[in-house]
Amino acid sequence: MHDAKWKSALRRKLLKWFDENQRDLPWRKNKTPYRVWVSEIMLQQTQVATVVDYYKRFIKTFPTVKKLAAAEEAEVLKLWEGLGYYRRAKQLHAAAKAVVEQHGGKFPTDFESVLALPGIGRYTAGAILSISLDQQQPILEGNTIRLFARLMEIKSDPRSTSNQKSLWEFSESILPRKRCGDFNQSLMELGSEVCHPKRPQCLICPIRDLCPTSVKGLQESIPVATKKIEYEELNEAIVVLQRGNKFLVRQCGPDERWAGLWDFPRYEIGSAAEKPIGENTKKPAKARLTRVNANGNPARAIETAVNQDTGLVVSLDKSDKQLKHAVTKYKIKLDCYIAGEVSGRLKKSAGKLKWMTIDQVHDSPMSVTGRKIASWIGKRINGNPTRL
């Protein structure tokens, strides 16, 4: 740990730099606990530039925690659409209800009560209270982990249990008596804008003379690089079933990818010779899509699966539409199949399936790929609304 003189210099230089260089961000105006909370949840695993417009729309629609608590989940998910990690939106909504039920609609101002809300961990609770109320709360997240690892010259994995303990202690030890919120924001701002993972901009860093990693030229080796994600490649099929001017969509279940959002029926494509995803692992894959064994004829295999799942009899043709995207640790190639014929009735046990017009689909919260398919359908049927 550094001495008091070093910490005093760190605080002084960082606050001066922040006053002169902070970005003009909407959540830095009218910093109420509610507004800071919304921004912090949105910023989890999402870049600032992406969040700005989402935040503005969200606060305009839900200016208070009571408004958010009273909203339908579908409305919350619709506003969140495209931000990804939809569990954040569901937990935000659940936490708003808890604030109304347990705190009379007033966002709590003590650490333990904030920490007890759904979706809020130690970092988020500290960020909310320090930024909005200037409480002396330490923070530790991606940018500050990297910054602190360099300031402490940590040459081992900063995410190890012992190093995390040291980093939290360091974060607490450098807090100023006043302007804690600005100081914590300056740390995150510096990590985001200057102290990059690769090729950090040490020449313009306001604390470069206080950083042993910079002084010794160890920026490229500290912090220790984390393991790259090893993506598994998946083939999936999305199915467009039309009856009159309506299309069959399905609401994803609570344990599924995109829980609570609407999507077109989709299947994972494999072959009998392949091992199912999750086999021979300690934890089986959670809530996987129905997997069909194509064996060279995916259209026929999907037709059978659709009939088993919905009770409908369909005849499918593969379209020229294909999407490629990544979800968590999977790289997915998504083909679109269109039903030329649809007969029969939906099973009563078919789950949350619904026939919707394309306008109703557009008004519903959807996965990003589902939205792209819906837009594609809209263009295809433009001028001929009764047939795709």
C-alpha positions as CSV (number, residue, x, y, z in Angstrom):
1,M,0.0,0.0,0.0
2,H,1.2,3.6,-0.7
3,D,1.7,6.2,2.0
4,A,-0.5,9.2,2.9
5,K,1.4,11.6,0.8
6,W,1.0,9.5,-2.3
7,K,-2.7,9.1,-1.7
8,S,-3.2,12.8,-1.2
9,A,-1.4,13.5,-4.4
10,L,-3.5,10.9,-6.2
11,R,-6.8,12.5,-5.0
12,R,-5.7,16.0,-5.9
13,K,-4.5,15.2,-9.4
14,L,-7.5,13.0,-10.2
15,L,-10.1,15.4,-9.1
16,K,-8.4,18.3,-11.0
17,W,-8.2,16.1,-14.1
18,F,-11.9,15.1,-13.8
19,D,-13.0,18.7,-13.4
20,E,-11.3,19.5,-16.6
21,N,-12.0,16.4,-18.7
22,Q,-15.2,14.7,-17.6
23,R,-17.5,13.7,-20.3
24,D,-20.9,15.3,-20.6
25,L,-23.2,12.4,-19.8
26,P,-26.9,12.6,-19.0
27,W,-26.7,10.7,-15.7
28,R,-24.3,13.2,-14.4
29,K,-27.1,15.8,-14.3
30,N,-29.6,15.7,-11.5
31,K,-27.8,12.8,-9.8
32,T,-30.6,11.2,-7.8
33,P,-30.1,7.7,-6.4
34,Y,-32.8,6.4,-8.9
35,R,-31.2,8.0,-11.9
36,V,-27.7,6.9,-11.0
37,W,-29.0,3.4,-10.3
38,V,-30.6,3.1,-13.8
39,S,-27.4,4.3,-15.4
40,E,-25.2,1.8,-13.5
41,I,-27.4,-1.1,-14.4
42,M,-27.4,-0.1,-18.1
43,L,-23.6,0.4,-18.1
44,Q,-23.0,-3.2,-16.9
45,Q,-21.2,-4.9,-19.7
46,T,-22.3,-2.2,-22.1
47,Q,-20.3,0.7,-23.6
48,V,-21.2,4.3,-22.6
49,A,-21.9,5.4,-26.2
50,T,-24.5,2.7,-26.5
51,V,-26.2,3.5,-23.2
52,V,-26.7,7.3,-23.6
53,D,-29.8,7.2,-25.9
54,Y,-31.3,4.2,-24.0
55,Y,-30.9,6.0,-20.7
56,K,-32.6,9.2,-22.0
57,R,-35.6,7.2,-23.4
58,F,-35.9,5.1,-20.2
59,I,-35.8,8.1,-17.9
60,K,-38.3,10.0,-20.1
61,T,-40.7,7.1,-19.9
62,F,-40.0,6.2,-16.2
63,P,-38.9,9.5,-14.5
64,T,-39.5,8.0,-11.0
65,V,-39.0,4.6,-9.3
66,K,-42.8,4.5,-8.8
67,K,-43.5,4.9,-12.5
68,L,-41.0,2.0,-13.2
69,A,-42.6,-0.2,-10.6
70,A,-46.1,0.4,-12.0
71,A,-45.1,-0.5,-15.6
72,E,-45.8,-3.8,-17.3
73,E,-42.7,-6.0,-17.8
74,A,-43.3,-6.0,-21.5
75,E,-43.0,-2.2,-21.6
76,V,-39.7,-2.3,-19.7
77,L,-38.3,-5.0,-21.9
78,K,-39.4,-3.1,-25.0
79,L,-37.4,0.0,-23.9
80,W,-34.4,-2.3,-23.1
81,E,-34.5,-4.0,-26.4
82,G,-31.1,-4.1,-28.1
83,L,-29.1,-3.5,-24.9
84,G,-28.8,-7.2,-24.3
85,Y,-28.4,-9.1,-21.0
86,Y,-32.1,-8.7,-20.4
87,R,-32.0,-10.1,-16.9
88,R,-30.8,-6.7,-15.9
89,A,-34.0,-5.1,-17.1
90,K,-36.1,-7.7,-15.2
91,Q,-34.1,-7.2,-12.0
92,L,-34.4,-3.4,-12.4
93,H,-38.1,-3.8,-12.6
94,A,-38.2,-6.2,-9.6
95,A,-36.1,-3.9,-7.6
96,A,-38.3,-0.9,-8.4
97,K,-41.3,-2.9,-7.0
98,A,-39.3,-3.7,-3.9
99,V,-38.5,0.0,-3.4
100,V,-42.2,0.8,-3.6
101,E,-43.3,-2.1,-1.3
102,Q,-40.5,-2.0,1.3
103,H,-39.4,1.7,1.2
104,G,-42.6,3.6,0.3
105,G,-41.4,4.4,-3.1
106,K,-38.3,6.3,-1.9
107,F,-35.0,4.8,-3.0
108,P,-33.1,3.7,0.1
109,T,-30.0,5.6,1.1
110,D,-28.2,3.1,3.4
111,F,-25.7,0.6,2.0
112,E,-27.3,-2.6,3.3
113,S,-30.8,-1.7,2.0
114,V,-29.5,-0.8,-1.4
115,L,-27.4,-4.0,-1.5
116,A,-30.5,-6.1,-0.7
117,L,-32.3,-5.0,-3.8
118,P,-32.5,-7.4,-6.8
119,G,-29.6,-7.1,-9.2
120,I,-27.4,-4.9,-7.0
121,G,-24.0,-6.0,-5.8
122,R,-21.3,-4.4,-3.7
123,Y,-19.9,-2.3,-6.6
124,T,-23.3,-1.0,-7.8
125,A,-24.5,-0.2,-4.3
126,G,-21.3,1.8,-3.6
127,A,-21.5,3.6,-6.9
128,I,-25.1,4.7,-6.4
129,L,-24.5,6.1,-2.9
130,S,-21.2,7.7,-3.6
131,I,-22.2,9.4,-6.9
132,S,-25.7,10.5,-5.9
133,L,-25.1,11.2,-2.2
134,D,-21.4,11.6,-1.8
135,Q,-21.1,8.8,0.7
136,Q,-17.7,7.3,1.4
137,Q,-18.2,4.0,-0.5
138,P,-15.4,2.2,-2.4
139,I,-15.9,0.9,-5.9
140,L,-14.3,-1.9,-7.9
141,E,-15.3,-2.7,-11.5
142,G,-13.6,-3.5,-14.8
143,N,-11.9,-0.2,-15.4
144,T,-10.8,0.3,-11.8
145,I,-9.6,-3.2,-11.4
146,R,-7.2,-2.5,-14.3
147,L,-6.2,0.9,-13.0
148,F,-5.6,-0.3,-9.4
149,A,-3.7,-3.3,-10.6
150,R,-1.3,-0.9,-12.3
151,L,-1.1,1.5,-9.4
152,M,-0.4,-1.4,-7.0
153,E,1.9,-3.2,-9.5
154,I,0.0,-6.5,-9.2
155,K,1.8,-9.0,-11.3
156,S,-0.7,-11.9,-10.8
157,D,-4.3,-12.3,-11.8
158,P,-6.2,-9.3,-10.3
159,R,-9.4,-11.3,-10.2
160,S,-8.1,-13.9,-7.8
161,T,-9.7,-14.0,-4.4
162,S,-6.7,-12.6,-2.6
163,N,-6.1,-9.8,-5.1
164,Q,-9.8,-8.9,-5.1
165,K,-9.6,-8.5,-1.3
166,S,-6.5,-6.2,-1.7
167,L,-8.1,-4.2,-4.4
168,W,-11.2,-3.5,-2.4
169,E,-9.0,-2.5,0.6
170,F,-7.0,-0.2,-1.7
171,S,-10.2,1.3,-3.1
172,E,-11.4,2.1,0.4
173,S,-8.0,3.5,1.5
174,I,-7.8,6.2,-1.2
175,L,-11.3,7.7,-0.7
176,P,-11.3,11.4,0.0
177,R,-13.3,12.9,2.9
178,K,-15.3,15.0,0.4
179,R,-16.3,14.6,-3.3
180,C,-16.3,10.8,-3.1
181,G,-18.7,10.6,-6.0
182,D,-16.6,12.7,-8.2
183,F,-13.4,10.8,-7.1
184,N,-15.0,7.4,-7.9
185,Q,-16.1,8.7,-11.3
186,S,-12.7,10.0,-12.0
187,L,-11.2,6.6,-11.4
188,M,-13.7,5.0,-13.8
189,E,-13.3,7.8,-16.3
190,L,-9.5,7.5,-16.3
191,G,-9.7,3.7,-16.7
192,S,-12.1,4.1,-19.6
193,E,-10.5,7.0,-21.4
194,V,-6.8,6.8,-20.6
195,C,-5.7,3.6,-18.8
196,H,-6.7,1.2,-21.7
197,P,-6.1,-2.5,-21.5
198,K,-3.7,-2.3,-24.4
199,R,-1.5,0.7,-25.3
200,P,-2.6,2.9,-22.4
201,Q,-2.1,6.6,-22.9
202,C,0.5,7.1,-20.2
203,L,1.9,10.3,-21.7
204,I,-1.4,12.2,-21.0
205,C,-2.2,10.4,-17.8
206,P,-2.5,12.9,-14.9
207,I,-1.1,10.3,-12.4
208,R,1.6,8.7,-14.5
209,D,4.4,9.8,-12.0
210,L,2.5,8.0,-9.2
211,C,2.1,4.8,-11.1
212,P,4.9,2.2,-10.6
213,T,3.7,0.2,-13.6
214,S,4.1,3.3,-15.9
215,V,7.4,4.3,-14.3
216,K,8.8,0.8,-14.9
217,G,7.3,0.4,-18.4
218,L,5.2,-2.7,-17.4
219,Q,1.9,-1.5,-18.9
220,E,1.6,-4.3,-21.4
221,S,2.1,-7.0,-18.8
222,I,0.0,-5.6,-16.0
223,P,-2.7,-6.5,-15.4
224,V,-2.3,-10.2,-16.4
225,A,-4.4,-10.9,-19.4
226,T,-7.6,-12.9,-18.7
227,K,-8.4,-16.0,-20.8
228,K,-10.1,-15.3,-24.1
229,I,-13.6,-16.6,-24.5
230,E,-13.6,-19.9,-26.4
231,Y,-16.7,-19.7,-28.5
232,E,-18.7,-22.8,-29.5
233,E,-20.3,-22.7,-32.9
234,L,-24.0,-23.4,-33.2
235,N,-26.3,-23.8,-36.1
236,E,-29.9,-22.6,-35.5
237,A,-33.1,-22.2,-37.5
238,I,-35.8,-19.7,-37.1
239,V,-39.2,-20.6,-38.5
240,V,-41.7,-18.2,-40.0
241,L,-45.3,-19.6,-39.9
242,Q,-48.0,-17.4,-41.5
243,R,-51.7,-17.8,-41.3
244,G,-53.7,-15.0,-43.1
245,N,-52.0,-11.8,-42.1
246,K,-50.6,-13.2,-38.8
247,F,-47.4,-14.9,-37.8
248,L,-46.7,-17.3,-35.0
249,V,-44.4,-16.0,-32.3
250,R,-43.4,-17.4,-28.9
251,Q,-42.6,-15.8,-25.6
252,C,-39.3,-17.1,-24.2
253,G,-39.6,-18.8,-20.8
254,P,-38.0,-17.5,-17.5
255,D,-34.9,-19.8,-17.8
256,E,-34.3,-19.3,-21.5
257,R,-32.2,-17.0,-23.5
258,W,-34.1,-13.7,-23.9
259,A,-36.5,-14.5,-21.1
260,G,-39.8,-12.6,-21.4
261,L,-39.1,-11.5,-24.9
262,W,-41.0,-12.6,-28.0
263,D,-39.3,-14.5,-30.8
264,F,-40.2,-16.7,-33.8
265,P,-40.0,-20.4,-33.1
266,R,-36.4,-21.5,-33.4
267,Y,-34.4,-24.8,-33.1
268,E,-30.8,-25.9,-32.8
269,I,-29.6,-27.9,-35.8
270,G,-27.3,-30.9,-35.2
271,S,-26.9,-34.4,-36.3
272,A,-27.3,-37.7,-34.5
273,A,-23.5,-38.2,-34.5
274,E,-22.8,-35.0,-32.6
275,K,-22.7,-34.7,-28.9
276,P,-25.3,-32.4,-27.4
277,I,-24.0,-29.1,-26.0
278,G,-23.1,-29.4,-22.4
279,E,-22.3,-33.1,-22.5
280,N,-19.4,-34.2,-20.4
281,T,-19.3,-30.9,-18.5
282,K,-19.9,-30.4,-14.8
283,K,-22.9,-28.2,-15.5
284,P,-25.4,-29.1,-18.3
285,A,-26.4,-26.4,-20.6
286,K,-29.3,-24.4,-19.2
287,A,-32.6,-24.2,-21.0
288,R,-31.3,-25.2,-24.4
289,L,-33.4,-24.8,-27.6
290,T,-35.1,-28.0,-28.9
291,R,-32.4,-29.8,-30.8
292,V,-33.3,-31.5,-34.1
293,N,-31.1,-34.0,-35.8
294,A,-31.0,-32.8,-39.4
295,N,-28.9,-35.6,-40.9
296,G,-28.7,-33.8,-44.3
297,N,-32.4,-32.7,-44.4
298,P,-33.0,-30.0,-41.8
299,A,-36.3,-28.8,-43.3
300,R,-38.0,-32.2,-42.8
301,A,-36.5,-32.5,-39.3
302,I,-37.8,-29.0,-38.3
303,E,-41.2,-29.8,-39.7
304,T,-41.5,-32.8,-37.4
305,A,-40.3,-30.7,-34.4
306,V,-42.8,-27.9,-35.2
307,N,-45.6,-30.5,-35.3
308,Q,-44.6,-32.0,-32.0
309,D,-44.2,-28.6,-30.3
310,T,-47.3,-26.8,-31.7
311,G,-49.6,-29.4,-33.3
312,L,-49.4,-27.6,-36.6
313,V,-48.6,-29.4,-39.9
314,V,-46.2,-27.3,-42.0
315,S,-44.2,-27.5,-45.2
316,L,-40.9,-25.6,-44.9
317,D,-38.5,-24.1,-47.4
318,K,-35.1,-22.6,-46.5
319,S,-35.0,-18.9,-47.4
320,D,-31.9,-16.9,-48.5
321,K,-32.0,-15.0,-45.1
322,Q,-29.1,-15.9,-42.7
323,L,-27.9,-14.0,-39.6
324,K,-24.7,-14.5,-37.7
325,H,-24.4,-13.4,-34.1
326,A,-22.8,-14.2,-30.7
327,V,-24.5,-14.9,-27.4
328,T,-22.4,-15.4,-24.3
329,K,-20.0,-18.1,-25.3
330,Y,-21.7,-19.2,-28.5
331,K,-21.3,-18.1,-32.1
332,I,-24.5,-18.7,-33.9
333,K,-25.4,-19.1,-37.6
334,L,-29.1,-18.6,-37.9
335,D,-31.0,-19.7,-41.0
336,C,-34.6,-18.7,-41.7
337,Y,-37.2,-21.3,-42.9
338,I,-40.5,-20.2,-44.3
339,A,-43.7,-22.3,-44.2
340,G,-45.4,-22.6,-47.6
341,E,-48.4,-24.4,-46.0
342,V,-49.7,-24.4,-42.4
343,S,-52.6,-26.5,-41.3
344,G,-54.0,-27.8,-38.0
345,R,-54.6,-26.0,-34.6
346,L,-52.3,-25.0,-31.9
347,K,-52.0,-27.4,-29.0
348,K,-53.4,-26.1,-25.8
349,S,-50.2,-27.3,-24.2
350,A,-48.1,-25.6,-26.8
351,G,-46.8,-22.9,-24.3
352,K,-46.8,-19.2,-24.8
353,L,-47.5,-19.2,-28.6
354,K,-49.5,-16.4,-30.2
355,W,-50.6,-15.4,-33.7
356,M,-49.7,-11.7,-34.3
357,T,-49.9,-9.3,-37.1
358,I,-46.5,-7.8,-38.2
359,D,-47.5,-4.5,-36.5
360,Q,-48.2,-6.4,-33.3
361,V,-44.9,-8.1,-33.6
362,H,-43.2,-4.7,-34.0
363,D,-44.9,-3.4,-30.9
364,S,-43.7,-6.4,-28.8
365,P,-40.4,-6.7,-27.0
366,M,-38.2,-9.0,-29.1
367,S,-34.7,-10.4,-29.3
368,V,-32.3,-8.6,-31.6
369,T,-32.3,-11.4,-34.2
370,G,-36.1,-11.8,-33.9
371,R,-36.5,-8.1,-34.5
372,K,-34.3,-8.3,-37.6
373,I,-36.4,-11.2,-38.9
374,A,-39.6,-9.2,-38.2
375,S,-38.2,-6.2,-40.2
376,W,-37.2,-8.5,-43.0
377,I,-40.7,-10.0,-43.1
378,G,-42.2,-6.5,-43.1
379,K,-40.2,-5.6,-46.2
380,R,-41.1,-8.9,-47.9
381,I,-44.8,-8.4,-47.4
382,N,-44.8,-4.7,-48.2
383,G,-47.5,-4.2,-50.8
384,N,-48.9,-7.7,-50.2
385,P,-49.9,-7.9,-46.5
386,T,-51.6,-11.3,-46.8
387,R,-48.8,-13.4,-48.0
388,L,-45.0,-13.6,-47.3
